[in-house]
Amino acid sequence: MPISQAKVKSVTSGDTLVLTSVSNPNQERVLSLAYVSAPRLRREGDEPFAFESRDFLRRLLVGKVIQFNVVYNIPTGAKRDYGIVTIQGGQTLPELAVAEGWLKLRDDASRKDDSEEAGAQLEKLKLLEAKARADSKGLWASGSGRVENSYELSDPKAFLDEYKGQAIDAIVEKALSGDRLIVRLILSPTKHQQTMLLIAGIRAPTTKRVNPSDGKEQPGEPFGEEAQQFIETRLLQRNVKVEILGTTPQNQLVGTVKHPNGSIAEFILKAGLARCTDFHSTMLGGDMAPLRQAEKSAKDGKIGMFKGHVAAKGAGAGANTEAVVSRVQTADTVYLRNKTGAERRVNLSSIRQPKPTDPKQAPFAADAKEFLRKRLIGKHVRATVDGRRPAQDGYDEREMATLVYNDKNIALQLVENGYASVIRHRRDDEDRSPIYDDLLAAEEVAQKEGKGMYAAKPPAAKQYVDYSETLQKAKIQLSLLQRQRKVPAIVDFVKSGSRFTVLIPRENAKLTFVLSGIRAPKSARGPNDTAEPFGQEAHDFANRRCMQRDVEIDVENTDKVGGFIGTLYINRESLAKLLVEEGLASVHGYSAEQSGNAKELSTAEQKAKDARKGMWHDWDPSKEQDGTDEEAAPTNGANGTNGESTPAQRKKDYRDVVVTHVDETARLKLQQVGGGTVALTDLMKSFKSFHLNKANDAPLPGPPKAGDFVAAKFTEDGEWYRARIRRNDREAKQAEVLYVDYGNSETLSWSRLRPLSQPQFSTQKLKPQAIDAVLSFLQFPTSPEYLEEAVYYISKETTDKQLVANVDYIAPEGTLHVTIFDPKVSNSLNQSFNSDVVAEGLAMVPRKLKAWEKAAGDVLGPLKEMEEKAKNERKGMWEYGDLTED
């Protein structure tokens, strides 16, 4: 009998093999072992020891080259050949299997071949079978030998929950395609589960198949057969380790398949017979990276389905540059400025900000942008271009980039916090983030943890009130901001070198803010507008330094159109000073004096002149005239020096006043006696009658807001007065109110507040009568003990008295600097209440005088004499000696 050679593709049962030609894997034949039979594997239930019988042959032969000769065949029905198999080492089958007890002789074995050789073979097999039976081997062993093998997986998700992440021993029963297998999962020695499994992380071309609905054959995709064959030759009926990772929307199991050499997914990708699929990325996590690298290797080598592949990267892709984030447009789009000052817009690769059109995501857009602004604005980042999108559908060309700050990927941080979603790219779209799989994994975690836009409740909408919309609104907010120093703010927009739109988050306020003390040249507002010399440079400088930055502001006053005038600090430096130092602004003499920054700004301007910077590039000191500044404004009660001019004489501005309140810092609240106080007396009579009427006992329509005018019931006398909300505590339902006609304040429950909506009582009908004031030429002690004593003395000596105040100076924010006289006691200008306070040792003459104070030499001399006398007598703050000595 002729001897043939073949490779064992698979074993269908303990006595039947599927063979392929060594030279042509597509040429197959079935060979059964002669004279013997094995228990059958059946869908309705395996015969006892069927799996073990087949497994003996499978482990012995699959993938091996054997020699065989056909002994006989059965021509009826499906033609089947029966033969003898010789394996490496000279052993033969079925003898080896019979000896191990996994096969038994057929009842009709003697009728298959009546030759002497066949007779001798049968006798040998009978002896081997008898010995195996005697030794209780294989089929002859005690026990049922049954394995419960289920072909249907009734609840894939429950199966996933039970076995997820476990390495399960398995056998690949069939390769449907390059990425789909039928596997037998060996859950225990007696319990198996046979099911379809998708190989995680890849998608292979489809193979040809027959549509069950119409019976028509559907052609496969290119390289589909090759991919299937690649898997078959390496995995079919091999022992593998399967790790179940998840399920598809169609409830098919997805998992990794590993043979002793590693994950099959990597090998088929390197062969160019499959692509990576993003749908399994979150299941694989960090294990997706090697698959991406394997795919890239095939692409670079133009292997398999990637033959002729051309990378779709745009010009400049992959470039790594250092840049500064100059502006955050949205949570996924920023502007970068390079070392030359040129700006360009980039989109963060593979992510998208909360969609404005999605009602669930849109409320988080502002928080997402703020998240990015806080981390990036003004920071040096490393930018790597991942690709470019050409201009189309009305959109400009877009540059996709990865930004890294402090070795942290910014896009990943946004996704981790739920402030961005991950774009699902097309299969051929390679303009994606290099950590795309990490982004997908982070998105899944953010969704599970309910972070950011995946939270159950949207954030409270933040509505900023534009207090620069009208002058009236500006005046309302002015007094609140004047009392605060270094108010935290954000520059939302740069209008020019000295004019900005700023946001104050804690006050929900939006302001137009103008730098005091300087004049910056005007920049062009449109294509048809002409800028003043160095106007654009000043605008650009302010833009670079301030745009979207966290700053601090001191508000001094308002202009005629509702703009707030003051000092803006960036990194604790005055922006006005920086502009002047660069020669991009000049000092406005009067405004600088009013702000108290004249010396600092003048010094900065002189430095710019000496260095011939900016607008001073052609400055000629010989042509500069001596004398006062041409921009000096007419006096408004403020006197001082400007250049070499002669100090002005002290102003006389006497007013009858009543001191209504002294706060804990010794600042005063005055009422000016006259038409205002008469009108206030009439108003308070009507106000009292109004609130005694039960019909007017109406509570506030809602929680009060800072800045609102209300009627408040004063705790001490139980009467109603006009007041303004300073602060509001929503949890305690209490508000701090300032009584606007008297200057004192207290905290009240909301129940003691009523709306001040009646026109006859409004602050437009009669403006608030309490005026801010301080005692001129005095500096109070910092010690709480002495300061408290000073406040007590001032309160005691001014209560229930009509006094006369000389207004020495009016500060930019409106505070009066006054010298107070008691007309019943004072006989001269030096016999004032101010001097009495100094004489009692409760205040001293300031060591650093402002310009207008220096002009009042006739007042300062007597006050200093009073101070020396108090020191010598150890009064008040001087009881332990001179505190001002080193």
Solvent accessible surface area in square Angstrom, and as a share of the most:
residue,aa,sasa,rsa
1,M,128,0.57
2,P,115,0.72
3,I,123,0.62
4,S,47,0.30
5,Q,108,0.48
6,A,5,0.04
7,K,75,0.32
8,V,1,0.01
9,K,48,0.20
10,S,14,0.09
11,V,0,0.00
12,T,70,0.41
13,S,8,0.05
14,G,1,0.01
15,D,4,0.02
16,T,9,0.05
17,L,0,0.00
18,V,20,0.12
19,L,1,0.00
20,T,13,0.08
21,S,30,0.19
22,V,81,0.47
23,S,106,0.69
24,N,63,0.32
25,P,65,0.41
26,N,119,0.61
27,Q,113,0.50
28,E,88,0.39
29,R,98,0.36
30,V,68,0.39
31,L,0,0.00
32,S,3,0.02
33,L,1,0.00
34,A,0,0.00
35,Y,4,0.01
36,V,1,0.01
37,S,26,0.17
38,A,10,0.07
39,P,17,0.10
40,R,83,0.30
41,L,41,0.20
42,R,107,0.39
43,R,153,0.56
44,E,145,0.65
45,G,35,0.34
46,D,13,0.07
47,E,52,0.23
48,P,50,0.31
49,F,25,0.11
50,A,1,0.01
51,F,21,0.09
52,E,52,0.23
53,S,1,0.01
54,R,8,0.03
55,D,14,0.07
56,F,47,0.20
57,L,1,0.00
58,R,6,0.02
59,R,151,0.55
60,L,48,0.24
61,L,1,0.00
62,V,15,0.09
63,G,22,0.21
64,K,106,0.45
65,V,73,0.42
66,I,3,0.02
67,Q,84,0.37
68,F,6,0.03
69,N,25,0.13
70,V,42,0.24
71,V,25,0.14
72,Y,22,0.08
73,N,66,0.34
74,I,54,0.27
75,P,101,0.64
76,T,104,0.60
77,G,80,0.77
78,A,94,0.73
79,K,145,0.61
80,R,97,0.35
81,D,20,0.10
82,Y,15,0.06
83,G,0,0.00
84,I,26,0.13
85,V,0,0.00
86,T,46,0.26
87,I,21,0.10
88,Q,173,0.77
89,G,78,0.75
90,G,52,0.50
91,Q,90,0.40
92,T,37,0.21
93,L,0,0.00
94,P,0,0.00
95,E,29,0.13
96,L,36,0.18
97,A,1,0.00
98,V,0,0.00
99,A,30,0.23
100,E,62,0.28
101,G,0,0.00
102,W,49,0.17
103,L,0,0.00
104,K,92,0.39
105,L,25,0.12
106,R,64,0.23
107,D,149,0.77
108,D,31,0.16
109,A,6,0.05
110,S,71,0.46
111,R,187,0.68
112,K,50,0.21
113,D,38,0.20
114,D,141,0.73
115,S,51,0.33
116,E,163,0.73
117,E,125,0.56
118,A,5,0.04
119,G,31,0.30
120,A,67,0.52
121,Q,40,0.18
122,L,11,0.06
123,E,100,0.45
124,K,100,0.42
125,L,0,0.00
126,K,99,0.42
127,L,130,0.65
128,L,43,0.21
129,E,24,0.11
130,A,56,0.44
131,K,127,0.54
132,A,1,0.01
133,R,134,0.49
134,A,83,0.64
135,D,69,0.36
136,S,62,0.40
137,K,75,0.32
138,G,10,0.10
139,L,28,0.14
140,W,58,0.20
141,A,35,0.27
142,S,111,0.71
143,G,62,0.59
144,S,77,0.50
145,G,16,0.15
146,R,139,0.51
147,V,14,0.08
148,E,116,0.52
149,N,22,0.11
150,S,41,0.26
151,Y,50,0.19
152,E,122,0.55
153,L,38,0.19
154,S,114,0.74
155,D,72,0.37
156,P,18,0.11
157,K,121,0.51
158,A,51,0.40
159,F,18,0.07
160,L,24,0.12
161,D,117,0.61
162,E,110,0.49
163,Y,34,0.13
164,K,119,0.50
165,G,45,0.44
166,Q,87,0.39
167,A,74,0.57
168,I,12,0.06
169,D,68,0.35
170,A,0,0.00
171,I,1,0.00
172,V,0,0.00
173,E,30,0.14
174,K,113,0.48
175,A,1,0.00
176,L,57,0.28
177,S,10,0.06
178,G,0,0.00
179,D,5,0.03
180,R,83,0.30
181,L,0,0.00
182,I,37,0.19
183,V,0,0.00
184,R,4,0.01
185,L,1,0.00
186,I,41,0.21
187,L,38,0.19
188,S,42,0.27
189,P,119,0.75
190,T,83,0.48
191,K,96,0.41
192,H,4,0.02
193,Q,16,0.07
194,Q,26,0.12
195,T,20,0.12
196,M,47,0.21
197,L,0,0.00
198,L,14,0.07
199,I,1,0.01
200,A,2,0.01
201,G,0,0.00
202,I,4,0.02
203,R,92,0.34
204,A,2,0.02
205,P,7,0.04
206,T,37,0.21
207,T,17,0.10
208,K,118,0.50
209,R,127,0.46
210,V,89,0.51
211,N,41,0.21
212,P,133,0.83
213,S,100,0.65
214,D,82,0.42
215,G,51,0.49
216,K,138,0.58
217,E,110,0.49
218,Q,65,0.29
219,P,116,0.73
220,G,32,0.31
221,E,71,0.32
222,P,108,0.68
223,F,71,0.30
224,G,1,0.01
225,E,86,0.38
226,E,89,0.40
227,A,0,0.00
228,Q,38,0.17
229,Q,62,0.27
230,F,26,0.11
231,I,0,0.00
232,E,36,0.16
233,T,60,0.35
234,R,107,0.39
235,L,0,0.00
236,L,9,0.05
237,Q,8,0.03
238,R,63,0.23
239,N,60,0.31
240,V,6,0.04
241,K,96,0.41
242,V,0,0.00
243,E,57,0.26
244,I,0,0.00
245,L,20,0.10
246,G,5,0.05
247,T,26,0.15
248,T,16,0.09
249,P,132,0.83
250,Q,130,0.58
251,N,68,0.35
252,Q,52,0.23
253,L,2,0.01
254,V,0,0.00
255,G,0,0.00
256,T,18,0.11
257,V,1,0.01
258,K,95,0.40
259,H,27,0.12
260,P,133,0.84
261,N,119,0.61
262,G,25,0.24
263,S,20,0.13
264,I,0,0.00
265,A,4,0.03
266,E,52,0.23
267,F,77,0.32
268,I,0,0.00
269,L,0,0.00
270,K,101,0.43
271,A,28,0.22
272,G,0,0.00
273,L,18,0.09
274,A,0,0.00
275,R,55,0.20
276,C,12,0.07
277,T,17,0.10
278,D,30,0.16
279,F,165,0.69
280,H,16,0.07
281,S,0,0.00
282,T,37,0.22
283,M,57,0.25
284,L,15,0.08
285,G,22,0.21
286,G,62,0.59
287,D,90,0.47
288,M,0,0.00
289,A,62,0.48
290,P,56,0.35
291,L,8,0.04
292,R,54,0.20
293,Q,113,0.50
294,A,2,0.02
295,E,19,0.09
296,K,106,0.45
297,S,55,0.36
298,A,0,0.00
299,K,32,0.13
300,D,94,0.48
301,G,46,0.44
302,K,103,0.44
303,I,77,0.39
304,G,19,0.18
305,M,41,0.18
306,F,5,0.02
307,K,166,0.70
308,G,55,0.53
309,H,43,0.19
310,V,121,0.69
311,A,66,0.51
312,A,68,0.52
313,K,99,0.42
314,G,28,0.27
315,A,86,0.67
316,G,41,0.40
317,A,28,0.22
318,G,52,0.50
319,A,45,0.35
320,N,93,0.47
321,T,57,0.33
322,E,97,0.44
323,A,4,0.03
324,V,22,0.12
325,V,0,0.00
326,S,11,0.07
327,R,84,0.31
328,V,1,0.00
329,Q,64,0.28
330,T,32,0.18
331,A,0,0.00
332,D,18,0.09
333,T,8,0.05
334,V,0,0.00
335,Y,41,0.16
336,L,0,0.00
337,R,33,0.12
338,N,62,0.32
339,K,188,0.80
340,T,122,0.71
341,G,40,0.39
342,A,56,0.43
343,E,94,0.42
344,R,74,0.27
345,R,78,0.29
346,V,0,0.00
347,N,20,0.10
348,L,2,0.01
349,S,2,0.01
350,S,0,0.00
351,I,5,0.03
352,R,90,0.33
353,Q,33,0.15
354,P,0,0.00
355,K,79,0.33
356,P,95,0.60
357,T,125,0.72
358,D,41,0.21
359,P,114,0.72
360,K,164,0.69
361,Q,29,0.13
362,A,33,0.26
363,P,55,0.35
364,F,14,0.06
365,A,26,0.20
366,A,75,0.58
367,D,56,0.29
368,A,0,0.00
369,K,70,0.30
370,E,52,0.23
371,F,21,0.09
372,L,0,0.00
373,R,10,0.04
374,K,122,0.52
375,R,87,0.32
376,L,0,0.00
377,I,13,0.06
378,G,22,0.21
379,K,71,0.30
380,H,129,0.57
381,V,2,0.01
382,R,91,0.33
383,A,0,0.00
384,T,35,0.20
385,V,5,0.03
386,D,11,0.06
387,G,0,0.00
388,R,70,0.26
389,R,54,0.20
390,P,91,0.57
391,A,69,0.53
392,Q,104,0.46
393,D,128,0.66
394,G,87,0.84
395,Y,147,0.56
396,D,103,0.53
397,E,100,0.45
398,R,75,0.27
399,E,15,0.07
400,M,7,0.03
401,A,0,0.00
402,T,11,0.06
403,L,1,0.00
404,V,24,0.14
405,Y,52,0.20
406,N,109,0.56
407,D,127,0.66
408,K,116,0.49
409,N,22,0.11
410,I,2,0.01
411,A,6,0.05
412,L,40,0.20
413,Q,37,0.16
414,L,0,0.00
415,V,0,0.00
416,E,75,0.34
417,N,55,0.28
418,G,0,0.00
419,Y,43,0.16
420,A,0,0.00
421,S,14,0.09
422,V,5,0.03
423,I,37,0.19
424,R,140,0.51
425,H,20,0.09
426,R,165,0.60
427,R,152,0.56
428,D,99,0.51
429,D,14,0.07
430,E,42,0.19
431,D,14,0.07
432,R,39,0.14
433,S,4,0.03
434,P,100,0.63
435,I,47,0.24
436,Y,5,0.02
437,D,14,0.07
438,D,64,0.33
439,L,0,0.00
440,L,5,0.03
441,A,28,0.21
442,A,11,0.08
443,E,8,0.03
444,E,62,0.28
445,V,75,0.43
446,A,1,0.01
447,Q,89,0.40
448,K,157,0.67
449,E,105,0.47
450,G,29,0.27
451,K,83,0.35
452,G,16,0.15
453,M,11,0.05
454,Y,54,0.21
455,A,39,0.30
456,A,111,0.86
457,K,165,0.70
458,P,83,0.52
459,P,43,0.27
460,A,102,0.79
461,A,84,0.65
462,K,110,0.47
463,Q,136,0.60
464,Y,69,0.26
465,V,63,0.36
466,D,50,0.26
467,Y,30,0.11
468,S,15,0.10
469,E,112,0.50
470,T,65,0.38
471,L,72,0.36
472,Q,101,0.45
473,K,66,0.28
474,A,0,0.00
475,K,103,0.43
476,I,58,0.29
477,Q,4,0.02
478,L,13,0.07
479,S,37,0.24
480,L,16,0.08
481,L,0,0.00
482,Q,21,0.09
483,R,104,0.38
484,Q,31,0.14
485,R,154,0.56
486,K,85,0.36
487,V,0,0.00
488,P,66,0.41
489,A,3,0.03
490,I,18,0.09
491,V,0,0.00
492,D,58,0.30
493,F,111,0.46
494,V,4,0.02
495,K,82,0.35
496,S,23,0.15
497,G,0,0.00
498,S,17,0.11
499,R,68,0.25
500,F,0,0.00
501,T,11,0.07
502,V,0,0.00
503,L,26,0.13
504,I,0,0.00
505,P,42,0.27
506,R,142,0.52
507,E,40,0.18
508,N,62,0.32
509,A,0,0.00
510,K,71,0.30
511,L,1,0.00
512,T,19,0.11
513,F,0,0.00
514,V,29,0.16
515,L,5,0.02
516,S,6,0.04
517,G,1,0.01
518,I,15,0.08
519,R,111,0.40
520,A,15,0.11
521,P,6,0.04
522,K,86,0.36
523,S,3,0.02
524,A,37,0.29
525,R,205,0.75
526,G,29,0.28
527,P,141,0.89
528,N,153,0.79
529,D,52,0.27
530,T,111,0.64
531,A,34,0.26
532,E,58,0.26
533,P,109,0.69
534,F,53,0.22
535,G,0,0.00
536,Q,80,0.35
537,E,86,0.38
538,A,0,0.00
539,H,32,0.14
540,D,55,0.28
541,F,15,0.06
542,A,0,0.00
543,N,61,0.31
544,R,101,0.37
545,R,92,0.34
546,C,0,0.00
547,M,20,0.09
548,Q,12,0.05
549,R,42,0.15
550,D,86,0.45
551,V,7,0.04
552,E,57,0.26
553,I,0,0.00
554,D,17,0.09
555,V,3,0.02
556,E,26,0.12
557,N,46,0.23
558,T,15,0.08
559,D,35,0.18
560,K,184,0.78
561,V,102,0.59
562,G,0,0.00
563,G,1,0.01
564,F,0,0.00
565,I,43,0.22
566,G,0,0.00
567,T,7,0.04
568,L,0,0.00
569,Y,41,0.16
570,I,7,0.04
571,N,125,0.64
572,R,215,0.79
573,E,80,0.36
574,S,11,0.07
575,L,0,0.00
576,A,4,0.03
577,K,55,0.23
578,L,14,0.07
579,L,0,0.00
580,V,0,0.00
581,E,34,0.15
582,E,66,0.30
583,G,0,0.00
584,L,16,0.08
585,A,0,0.00
586,S,22,0.14
587,V,19,0.11
588,H,51,0.23
589,G,7,0.07
590,Y,55,0.21
591,S,27,0.18
592,A,1,0.01
593,E,62,0.28
594,Q,28,0.12
595,S,23,0.15
596,G,59,0.57
597,N,36,0.18
598,A,20,0.16
599,K,173,0.73
600,E,75,0.34
601,L,2,0.01
602,S,55,0.36
603,T,77,0.45
604,A,2,0.01
605,E,26,0.12
606,Q,77,0.34
607,K,115,0.49
608,A,0,0.00
609,K,17,0.07
610,D,87,0.45
611,A,60,0.47
612,R,101,0.37
613,K,82,0.35
614,G,18,0.17
615,M,46,0.21
616,W,45,0.16
617,H,108,0.48
618,D,106,0.55
619,W,37,0.13
620,D,56,0.29
621,P,68,0.43
622,S,99,0.64
623,K,162,0.69
624,E,90,0.40
625,Q,157,0.70
626,D,138,0.72
627,G,41,0.40
628,T,78,0.45
629,D,51,0.27
630,E,163,0.73
631,E,65,0.29
632,A,49,0.38
633,A,35,0.27
634,P,118,0.74
635,T,97,0.56
636,N,69,0.36
637,G,2,0.02
638,A,19,0.14
639,N,26,0.13
640,G,30,0.29
641,T,47,0.27
642,N,35,0.18
643,G,61,0.59
644,E,152,0.68
645,S,38,0.25
646,T,119,0.69
647,P,65,0.41
648,A,43,0.34
649,Q,156,0.69
650,R,29,0.11
651,K,71,0.30
652,K,112,0.47
653,D,30,0.16
654,Y,103,0.39
655,R,59,0.21
656,D,65,0.34
657,V,5,0.03
658,V,42,0.24
659,V,13,0.07
660,T,41,0.24
661,H,54,0.24
662,V,17,0.10
663,D,37,0.19
664,E,132,0.59
665,T,70,0.41
666,A,2,0.02
667,R,101,0.37
668,L,3,0.01
669,K,28,0.12
670,L,2,0.01
671,Q,15,0.07
672,Q,73,0.32
673,V,53,0.31
674,G,33,0.31
675,G,63,0.61
676,G,25,0.24
677,T,23,0.14
678,V,96,0.55
679,A,39,0.30
680,L,7,0.04
681,T,76,0.44
682,D,81,0.42
683,L,16,0.08
684,M,31,0.14
685,K,136,0.58
686,S,59,0.38
687,F,0,0.00
688,K,97,0.41
689,S,72,0.46
690,F,43,0.18
691,H,11,0.05
692,L,128,0.63
693,N,76,0.39
694,K,171,0.73
695,A,90,0.70
696,N,37,0.19
697,D,80,0.42
698,A,47,0.37
699,P,104,0.66
700,L,31,0.16
701,P,132,0.83
702,G,35,0.33
703,P,63,0.39
704,P,6,0.04
705,K,131,0.55
706,A,39,0.30
707,G,10,0.09
708,D,57,0.29
709,F,54,0.23
710,V,3,0.02
711,A,0,0.00
712,A,0,0.00
713,K,67,0.28
714,F,38,0.16
715,T,86,0.50
716,E,149,0.67
717,D,72,0.37
718,G,31,0.30
719,E,55,0.24
720,W,25,0.09
721,Y,37,0.14
722,R,1,0.00
723,A,0,0.00
724,R,11,0.04
725,I,0,0.00
726,R,48,0.18
727,R,153,0.56
728,N,44,0.23
729,D,68,0.35
730,R,141,0.51
731,E,172,0.77
732,A,54,0.42
733,K,121,0.51
734,Q,75,0.33
735,A,1,0.01
736,E,41,0.18
737,V,0,0.00
738,L,12,0.06
739,Y,3,0.01
740,V,10,0.06
741,D,2,0.01
742,Y,60,0.23
743,G,5,0.05
744,N,30,0.16
745,S,46,0.29
746,E,38,0.17
747,T,80,0.47
748,L,5,0.03
749,S,40,0.26
750,W,47,0.17
751,S,99,0.64
752,R,76,0.28
753,L,1,0.01
754,R,28,0.10
755,P,32,0.20
756,L,20,0.10
757,S,87,0.56
758,Q,32,0.14
759,P,106,0.67
760,Q,88,0.39
761,F,6,0.02
762,S,27,0.17
763,T,28,0.16
764,Q,135,0.60
765,K,147,0.62
766,L,24,0.12
767,K,144,0.61
768,P,46,0.29
769,Q,16,0.07
770,A,19,0.14
771,I,48,0.25
772,D,53,0.27
773,A,0,0.00
774,V,25,0.14
775,L,6,0.03
776,S,0,0.00
777,F,4,0.02
778,L,20,0.10
779,Q,72,0.32
780,F,37,0.15
781,P,10,0.06
782,T,131,0.76
783,S,39,0.25
784,P,108,0.68
785,E,117,0.53
786,Y,19,0.07
787,L,34,0.17
788,E,124,0.56
789,E,80,0.36
790,A,0,0.00
791,V,24,0.14
792,Y,144,0.55
793,Y,37,0.14
794,I,0,0.00
795,S,37,0.24
796,K,105,0.44
797,E,49,0.22
798,T,2,0.01
799,T,75,0.44
800,D,139,0.72
801,K,76,0.32
802,Q,103,0.46
803,L,5,0.02
804,V,32,0.19
805,A,1,0.01
806,N,1,0.01
807,V,3,0.02
808,D,6,0.03
809,Y,15,0.06
810,I,40,0.20
811,A,10,0.08
812,P,22,0.14
813,E,55,0.24
814,G,36,0.35
815,T,6,0.03
816,L,12,0.06
817,H,32,0.14
818,V,0,0.00
819,T,4,0.02
820,I,1,0.00
821,F,14,0.06
822,D,29,0.15
823,P,80,0.50
824,K,190,0.80
825,V,88,0.51
826,S,26,0.17
827,N,136,0.70
828,S,63,0.40
829,L,84,0.42
830,N,76,0.39
831,Q,73,0.32
832,S,7,0.04
833,F,18,0.08
834,N,2,0.01
835,S,5,0.03
836,D,61,0.32
837,V,0,0.00
838,V,0,0.00
839,A,28,0.22
840,E,70,0.32
841,G,0,0.00
842,L,5,0.03
843,A,0,0.00
844,M,17,0.08
845,V,1,0.00
846,P,19,0.12
847,R,118,0.43
848,K,185,0.79
849,L,41,0.21
850,K,120,0.51
851,A,25,0.19
852,W,15,0.05
853,E,14,0.06
854,K,125,0.53
855,A,18,0.14
856,A,3,0.02
857,G,47,0.46
858,D,91,0.47
859,V,14,0.08
860,L,13,0.07
861,G,33,0.31
862,P,39,0.24
863,L,6,0.03
864,K,99,0.42
865,E,125,0.56
866,M,67,0.30
867,E,7,0.03
868,E,88,0.40
869,K,120,0.51
870,A,1,0.01
871,K,29,0.12
872,N,119,0.61
873,E,86,0.38
874,R,137,0.50
875,K,76,0.32
876,G,18,0.17
877,M,6,0.03
878,W,0,0.00
879,E,70,0.31
880,Y,174,0.66
881,G,16,0.15
882,D,42,0.22
883,L,100,0.50
884,T,52,0.30
885,E,124,0.56
886,D,195,1.01
